[in-house]
Amino acid sequence: MSRSIAVLGGTGPEGFGLARRWVKAGETVIIGSRDAKRAQQAADKIRACVPNAQVSGDENSVACVSADVVVLTVPFEGHAALLKHIKPAIRPGSIVVDATVPLAASVGGRAIRTLGIWQGSAAQEAAELLPNVAVVAAFQNMAADLLNGDGPVECDVIVCSDDASALQSVRGLAAKIPGVRAIDGGKLENARILEQMTALLVGLNIRHKGHSGIRITGLPNEKYKT
Amino acid sequence: MSRSIAVLGGTGPEGFGLARRWVKAGETVIIGSRDAKRAQQAADKIRACVPNAQVSGDENSVACVSADVVVLTVPFEGHAALLKHIKPAIRPGSIVVDATVPLAASVGGRAIRTLGIWQGSAAQEAAELLPNVAVVAAFQNMAADLLNGDGPVECDVIVCSDDASALQSVRGLAAKIPGVRAIDGGKLENARILEQMTALLVGLNIRHKGHSGIRITGLPNEKYKT
C-alpha cells in the first residue's frame, strides 16, 4: 500500500516512537513539527538506524498536504490551534488519528488528572473542528518509552471512530507495531474513556515506576490475531 | 484473620460472585439484600457447594452491624439510598468498598455510558455520605460471569482510596480471588476512571461477545505478586 502517514508532533517522544515503528514496518512517514528543520532532523535520526527508510520531515501543515493519514501527537495545549492550522491542508478523504490526551498538566495542573472537554474528549473536539474528515481516536495509552525501544510493545490499542472503514485502517496501522493488539472500541464518544485512562496510567507509572499500558482480557482471541 | 465481610447487593451476579469467591477462600461473609430471605437463600446456595462455608444472609443494614468490611455491589439507582440506610449500622473503623458504576442504564440510558457524578464518581459520593468511614473503590471492572465460574478470573483489580491502610486491606481481599492481581491505583478521586472503564468494557462485551476485564502491563512484577 502506498499510503503516506504524517505524524504531527513527531519530534516528541510519543510521535517519534510511532513514526519510527511505522518506518521500520515499511510505511512511508512524514514527520511534522512546527519547525521544519527539527522535523527533518528527526527523520534523519530514523533514517540513520532503519535500512531503506521511507521518511521525511516538514512543517506540520506541509506534512499534511501529501498524507493519507494524519496522526496528532501533540500536547493538549496546542491541540485546537494545530487543528485550525492544518485544516486547509488536509486532503479530502484522509483520516485524522487523534492520540491527544487533555492532561491537566496542559494548564499547569497535574498529569494524573484530565481536563473536562465540552465535546466529551479531545478527539471529539477534533471531529468538531474537522467536520469533513474521518477522525479516529487511538494510541493514547502507549508508553512512549516502550515505543522508542526495540522490543515488542506489550499493550492493546483501543481504536474508536464513527467511521467504520477508518477505524479498521487504523487498527491495521496499530497492528504494525510488534506486540500491539488493536481492538475495535466502538464510537468516537468512547475516546473520553481512553483519554482518562492515560491519566490513570500516568499515576501508575509514577507510583510504581513502570511504563504501563493495558491489555483487555476475556475477548474471543481469534478476532484479535493481527 | 476473623474479619467479616458484608456484601450488599449480594444476591446480584457481581455481589454473589464476589461473596462465593471469598467464602471459598475461607473468609466469613454475610450476604446483604433488601430482602433477608433472598439473602439467606443466596447464602444457602453458596453453602451447598463450598465445604465448611462461613456464610450467612441478612437484610443490608443488619448485615453491616457485624461486618468489618462492607462491599457495595448495587445498581447505581439504589446507591445513595442504600448508603443513607446503612449509615447508622456501619461500625466505626470498618471499611466500605464501593464497586458501584453509575451506568446511564440506571436512568433508562445505555450501559455503555456513564452518568456524571457531581463528586466525581460513585465512590466519592459514598465518601461524602459516609464521612467517618474509609471508602475504597474497587471491583468495578470484573466480569460477573467469570467471577461466578470456577476458573481463575483473568484480570487486575485497581484499588483506590485516600486511606492507605484500607487500600492495602482491600488489595489483600482482591488477591484472594484466583487470577486477580490487585494494584494500588492511588487516591479515591481516580475511581471516576475505574467507573468509566466499566462502560468501555460493557461496550466491548456487546461488540465482541466477551467477558472483558483489564490487565495493566509494564509494571514491575515483584511488587504485584500476591
Interface residues (C-beta under 8 A of the other chain):
Chain A: I112 R113 A143 L146 E154 C155 I158 I183 D184 G185 G186 E189 N190 R192 I193 L194 Q196 M197 A199 L200 L201 G203 L204 N205 R207 H208 K209 G210 H211 S212 G213 I214 R215 I216 T217 G218 L219 P220 K223
Chain B: I112 R113 A143 L146 E154 C155 I158 I183 D184 G185 G186 E189 N190 R192 I193 L194 Q196 M197 A199 L200 L201 G203 L204 N205 R207 H208 K209 G210 H211 S212 G213 I214 R215 I216 T217 G218 L219 P220 K223
